[in-house]
Amino acid sequence: MRKFWRCHVCNDVHFGIHPPELCPTCKVLNAYVEISSAEAQKIFGMTESKMDTIEFRNAIDRFVVGNEFQVNPDKNKVKTLLEGIFNNENNHGMKYCPCRLIAKNFEEDLKLVCPCNFRIHETYQNKKEGECWCGLFIRRKSYE
């Protein structure tokens, strides 16, 4: 079962079955303690610095490097999707996928934060052209 963990040195928050042995932020060994989801949400709210659309676009461009998927080449679609992602962040506090409904259950809704784990979805698995739920990411032609 996945849990929230907080580094007692720098307040880095990790969500997983086990905490990292080495904090990726402050590099302290064995510094994580288990916390509640409510505490994690407070920490996220206190320390969050929002990315602008250019920073996020750059982050997703780095995310696709070396993977079997790429950012959709349809620039208008990508622009619309990014607007939806940022609307969700403004309205709900997280960059949720713009075409999926949140359940208002923080742990469940984390599965919908862009980029989500789209490789397990039928829209990616069952189609030759494979795409994430909203179409922001598509399978590269060279991986067919």
N, C-alpha and C positions, 0 to 999 in steps of 0.2 A: 504494500500500500504506500502510495506516495504521500509525503509530508512536506511541510515547510521547515526550512532550517535557516538560522541567522548566524552570521559570523559575529561573535561577541567583540571583535576588534573594530571592524569597519562597517558593520550592519549590512553586508552583502546578504541577499536572500537567495536561497536555492530551493527549488521544488523538485523532489525526487525521492526514491526509495531510501537512499542513504545520502548523507551530506558529502561534499567533496573532502578528501583528506587535506588538500592544500587549498586555501581560499584563493580563487583566481584574481581577486582584487588586491588584497593586502599581503598575500603570500605567507600567511601564518598557518602552521600545521595544526590540525585538529581543533579548529576554533569555532566549529558550528554547534549550535544548540537547537533543539526542536522548538518550534513556536506554533501558535494557532494561526489559522487562516485570517482571523480578524487582526492579529498583530502584524502579519505580513502585509495586509492591505494598508494598515496605518503607515508602515515603513515605506511602502511604495508611494503612498500619497505624500509623505514628507520629503522623500529624496528624489522623486521623479522629475526629470527634466525632459520635456517633450522635444521630439525630433521634428524638424520641418519636413515638407514633402521632398525637398532635394536630398536631405540627409537620409531619409527613409529609402528613396529611390536608389541612392548610392549603396545603402546597406543591402537591398535586395539584389542589386547587380553583383555585389561581392558574394552573396549567398549562392547564386547560381553557378559560379565559377567551378568547373570541374564536375558538375553534376549532370545527370541525364536529362535535366529540364532547363528551360531558359525562361526569361521574361517574355511574355506575349509580344510579338513584333507590332501588333495593332496599337499604335500610339494613343489613339483616341480612347480605346477601351481601357488601356492602362491608366490614362489620365482620369477617367471616370471612376475606375476602381480605387485609385489612390484617394480621390475626393471622398468616396464612401468610407474608406478605412479611417481617414482623418475625421469625418463626421462622427463615426462611432467612437473615436477616441474623445472627441469633444463632448459627446452626449453620454457616454458610458464609462469613460476613463481608461479604455484599452483600445488597441488597434484591432478590433474584431473584424473578421471577414465581412465584407459589405453585403453579401447575399445570404447570410445565415442568421437565424434568430437566436439571441442569447436566452439562456434559461434563468438568468438572475441567480445562478448558483456559481459562485466564484470558481470553485475547483473544476466544475464541468465546463464553464465558459472559457477557461484557459485553453481548452482544446480548439477554440475558435479564433484565437489570436493569430493574426497574419505574421509570418507564414505559418499556417496550420500544418498538421501532418497529413498533407493531401495525398501522399503516395499510397495510403491505405484505402482511399475512397474509390468507389466504383467509377467515378468520372475520370479517374486516372488509370485504374486497373483494367477496365473493360473496354476501353476505346483504343484503337490503334494510335490515334493522335494524342491520347492522354493529356488531360489538363486538370488543374486544381479545380476545386468546386466553383470558383467564380471566374476562372479563366486567366488569372494573372500570370500563372506559370503553365507552360506547355512542354510536352516532351520534345527534346531535340530530335530533328530528323536523322542525325548521324547515329542515334541509339536504336533505330528500328531494326 
